[in-house]
Amino acid sequence: MAESMDDEMYMKFLDEIISMQDSVLESANIDCADEVILSESSQPTFDLSGDLSYDIPINPKEWLVMDAKTHRLRPPHLFEFLLRVVRHPVYALYASYSNESEGIFQVHKPKEIADLWEKIKNRQANQPMTYENFARAIRWYYPRGIMLKTNLRHTFKFSQQILNAYIIDENDNRLIFCSKEQQ
């Protein structure tokens, strides 16, 4: 009896909120059916019509990077992980370039990209990786010149040096360091 009463009160509460939202939109003369069109520069660089599933099977071995000094495979650094994400079309729903020539990219799914980084890094911790911790780790690259500040939410920028230093090998889909200038 008490549960059904709580359910009824909750439904009434939701109805009141919806009617308040409708009245606010009506008084502001906003029609929710209107389509919002982004400017050309703000358009996402990925296809929204495709499958919106975020359950992409992860194989950490696919993410290994060839180390320039030791010539051995190793887990990626965070900036190498980000390069791979924005350059690989499979991960375009997580993050994509908003201006590829300048190295500016936007994270579309902050929680999912932090979870993906946790899986790739094979992070063993008591608490899950949050986007806040993930973004803080990216900001550590600012003084080293690997990443540059953008002052936009969920938007980051690679330095030109990093963009020019790494390529993705089309044969085995690995990120390869190809320049002596980095670090």
DRENDRENLUM-845205 format. One record per residue (C-alpha): x, y, z. Coordinates in steps of 0.1 Angstrom, whole numbers, plus 5000, padded with zeros to 4 digits. Layout:
<nodes>
XYZ ...
</nodes>
This chain:
<nodes>
500050005000 502850245010 504750174978 501850244955 501250574974 504850664968 504550574931 501450794928 503151084945 506151044923 504151044891 502251354902 505551524910 506851434875 503651564859 504051894877 507551934865 506651864829 503752114830 506152374845 508652314818 505952344791 504752674806 508252814807 508952714771 505552854760 506153184778 509553214762 507953134728 510252834722 508952554701 510652224710 510052094675 512352354660 515652204648 518852354662 521552384635 525152414646 527452644627 529752474601 532752484625 530752324653 529552024634 530751694648 533151504626 531451174631 528351014616 525351044640 523250814619 525350504626 525150254655 525250444688 526550144708 529350224731 530249864738 533149834715 535149514723 538549604737 541749414732 544549594752 547149434729 545849634700 546649954718 550349874723 552750134710 556250074696 558750244719 561150464700 564150394723 563750024732 561949924700 559549714721 555749724724 554449904755 551150034768 550350384755 550850704773 547650914777 548451144748 549150844726 545850694737 544051014727 545851034694 544650674686 541050754697 540751064675 542450904645 540550574645 537050594631 535750314654 536150554684 534650864667 531650844691 533950894720 536051184707 536851334673 538751624657 536851954655 539852094636 542251824626 544952054610 545252244643 545051924664 541852044683 539551764693 536451724714 535451454738 531851364731 531451094758 533551194788 532550904811 532950644784 536450774773 537550764809 536350404812 538050314780 541350464793 540950264825 540549944805 543550014781 545850124810 544649814829 544350044859 544049854892 542450104917 539850104944 537750374927 536850384890 538450644867 536350954864 536451214837 537751474862 540751254869 541251184832 541151554823 543551644852 546051394838 545751554804 546451894819 549851764832 550851764795 550452144792 553852244808 555651974787 554152124754 552451794744 548951934748 547952304746 545152484766 541952554747 539652704775 536652514761 534852234779 535751884769 538052024742 541751974740 544552044715 547651844706 550852044699 551952044662 555151864674 553051564685 550751564655 553751544632 555651284653 553051004653 551350804625 549050504626 550450204607 547650104583 548849734582 548649644619 546749954631 549450054656 550550404666 554150454656 556550724666 558250854635 560151174645 563151254668 561651584679 559151454705 560051484742 
</nodes>
